[in-house]
Amino acid sequence: MNRNGPASVAYPFAVVKTESGFSAAALDFPAMASADSEEELAELLSEQAALYLYEAELLGGDPPMPTTRRELDRRRTAEHTGGTEFVYVEPAATNYISLAIERAMREEGVSALELARRLSVNVGVVQRLTDPFYFGHSTRTLRAVAAALGRQLRVSFDV
């Protein structure tokens, strides 16, 4: 968590200490998370921000710009914030391959259960392959997924 304001694109979250750990809510989009430790919470919030940006892309809209440190300071002055700490969190890295598989499934009208059937695997494998935070795809698996979706696998190294 970046406590000094946004470095690049980072979104503010209100964090409170609870009896069992920490809870947080995003200020700029609907998201909440709870965790036992600050480190675990930071990871969850980073993933929440990444998923929010991905959803905005899917819906074809532009996500709002993050609330600025100045606006956040203005809000704190106007409202009583108690034991709330405000932190800025950068979105987690997402794997475009997982997102491309999910997009292709949606375009072909194929559910995770149906893709699992076509690949002769359990649905948990398909869920892992479409997890935007999973980075362990093999080319063998990607070829099989492409074939099961009636697609071709193309790999390129662009500049």
Stockholm file with secondary structure:
# STOCKHOLM 1.0

chainA/1-159         MNRNGPASVAYPFAVVKTESGFSAAALDFPAMASADSEEELAELLSEQAALYLYEAELLGGDPPMPTTRRELDRRRTAEHTGGTEFVYVEPAATNYISLAIERAMREEGVSALELARRLSVNVGVVQRLTDPFYFGHSTRTLRAVAAALGRQLRVSFDV
#=GR chainA/1-159 SS CBTTSCSSSCEEEEEEEETTEEEEEESSSSCEEEESSHHHHHHHHHHHHHHHHHHHHHTTCCCCCCCCHHHHHHHHHHSCCTTCEEEEECCCCCCHHHHHHHHHHHHHTCCHHHHHHHHTSCHHHHHHHTCTTCCCCCHHHHHHHHHHTTCCCCCCCCC
#=GC SS_cons         CBTTSCSSSCEEEEEEEETTEEEEEESSSSCEEEESSHHHHHHHHHHHHHHHHHHHHHTTCCCCCCCCHHHHHHHHHHSCCTTCEEEEECCCCCCHHHHHHHHHHHHHTCCHHHHHHHHTSCHHHHHHHTCTTCCCCCHHHHHHHHHHTTCCCCCCCCC
//
